[in-house]
């Protein structure tokens, strides 16, 4: 029996597939490759198609031991541009996955949610009221609500609220990928683009820690958990830290702030530690040092 990973060829998906394989789990991936890359899951059975395709998803879940549902439109600005499309993929896709899993007798589903469901308020704890500020955040809140419906029907559904994920393989074009954008700017000898004041804070969690949380959650009978570090870092402080690691003077390019930009975001991670036995292990400094690698010599050259 295998774990079905929707969106498994994406940034988080690829790291999760690798973590599952390292744990000795068989994996099948379903991805439309709109943002995912097939090379991330080379050697793994890959079904190419839309998560809203009921027939395809029904076939994919047959015989699965669990489903990790990561497929989604994840752009916050993009959700303002095309809110209908965002909800169509995120909400309808989740409904298709949950119904197919329930019909096939798959015992558990893990949903990739987002810290965006909280709106303002830090540190954010799982029992806090939800206050989504974007169509994307609303779609993730709706995803969780759908999961609770199926939990009442007997399906073990776990929702993981990711905070700001970063790490190897993330591309600068991804929404929320401020670290990847900063690295691209440093590599090109450009100033680092800071949106808004730069004083806004985020909780940066390494993709390998997120992948490990996904794997751990497969043994959980249900619930909602934050996946973050519990450490807040301002965008300006992040720019300074990366510049220092690259051995260059910090240069900032001030850019307009985004619509519905949150001032502060940081996770309360107590519940994940208590119930999942999961805690982020990769400190931001270590993660950034890994990413910068030989960038300093490249920038100086």
Buried (B, 14 or more C-beta within 10 A) or exposed (E): EBBBBBBBBBBBBBBBBBBBBEEEBEBBBBBBEEBBBEEBBEEBBBBEBBBBBBEBBBBBBEEBBBBBBBBBBBBBEBBBEBBEEBBBBBBBBBBBBBBBBBEBEBBBBBBBBBBBBBBEBBBBBBEBEBEBBBBBBBBBBBBBEBBEEBBEEEBBBBBBBBBBBBBBEBEBEBBBBBBBBBBBBBBEEEBBBBBBEBEBBBBBBBBBBBBBBBBBBBEBEBBBBBBBBBBBBBBBBBBBBBBBBBEBEBEBEEEEEBEBBBEBBBBBBBBBBEEBEBBBEBEBEEBBEBBBEEBBEBBEE
